Amino acid sequence: MKTFYVYILASKRNGTLYIGLTNNIERRMLEHKTKVNKGFSSKYNVKLLVYFEEFESYVDASTRERQMKKWRRLWKLNLIEKDNPDWKDLSETWYD
């Protein structure tokens, strides 16, 4: 059974935000951190994993991603602050 993740990256506390969807969060975070893919996250240095949710179905994850992308910025900030008030990089211990 696959697991899907909807995640929020930030450039810094209250900085630029990026919302994404993946089925391998560790690989995807490494791609963001090493700027493998040239795009929004590499251009704006958005590489701190500040929030994520797990889903058992792609449809549910995709629905949630689209929902979150439509949210006002303040709602996104409140979601992050609720679970991660210090804006710590949740992936900081995943790699050597």
C-alpha positions in Angstrom: 0.0 0.0 0.0 1.4 3.4 -1.0 1.3 6.5 1.2 0.9 10.0 -0.2 2.0 13.2 1.4 0.8 16.8 1.1 3.5 19.1 2.5 4.3 22.7 3.0 7.8 24.1 2.6 8.9 27.5 3.7 11.9 29.7 2.8 12.0 30.9 6.5 9.5 31.7 9.2 6.6 33.6 7.6 8.5 33.5 4.3 7.6 32.2 0.9 5.5 29.0 1.0 5.2 26.0 -1.3 2.6 23.3 -1.2 3.3 20.0 -2.9 2.3 16.3 -3.1 4.5 13.2 -3.3 4.5 9.5 -2.6 8.1 9.6 -1.3 8.6 12.5 1.1 12.2 11.8 2.0 13.2 11.7 -1.7 11.2 14.7 -2.5 12.6 16.8 0.3 16.2 15.8 -0.7 15.3 17.0 -4.3 14.1 20.4 -2.8 17.1 20.8 -0.6 19.6 20.0 -3.4 17.6 22.0 -6.0 17.6 19.1 -8.5 14.5 20.5 -10.2 14.7 24.1 -11.4 11.4 25.7 -10.5 9.6 27.7 -7.9 11.1 26.1 -4.8 14.7 26.4 -6.1 14.2 29.9 -7.4 12.8 31.2 -4.0 15.0 28.9 -1.8 11.9 27.2 -0.3 13.4 24.1 1.4 12.3 23.9 5.0 9.7 21.2 5.6 7.4 22.9 8.1 4.2 20.8 7.7 2.9 17.5 6.2 0.0 15.2 6.2 -0.2 11.5 5.2 -2.9 9.9 3.0 -3.6 6.4 1.9 -5.1 7.4 -1.4 -3.8 9.7 -4.2 -7.3 11.1 -4.7 -7.5 12.2 -1.1 -4.1 13.7 -1.1 -4.7 15.5 -4.4 -8.0 16.9 -3.1 -6.3 18.2 0.0 -3.4 19.7 -1.9 -5.8 21.6 -4.2 -7.8 22.7 -1.2 -4.8 24.0 0.7 -3.5 25.9 -2.4 -6.8 27.8 -2.5 -6.5 28.9 1.1 -5.7 32.4 2.2 -2.1 32.8 3.4 -3.2 33.4 7.0 -4.9 30.0 7.1 -1.7 28.3 5.9 0.4 30.1 8.5 -2.1 29.2 11.2 -2.0 25.5 10.2 1.8 25.5 10.4 1.9 27.4 13.7 -0.6 25.0 15.3 1.7 21.9 14.9 5.1 23.6 14.4 5.1 26.9 16.3 8.9 27.2 16.0 8.9 26.5 12.3 11.5 23.8 12.6 12.6 21.9 9.5 10.8 18.5 10.1 13.2 16.8 7.8 16.5 18.1 9.3 17.4 14.7 10.8 16.5 12.6 7.8 19.9 12.9 6.1 23.6 12.8 7.0 
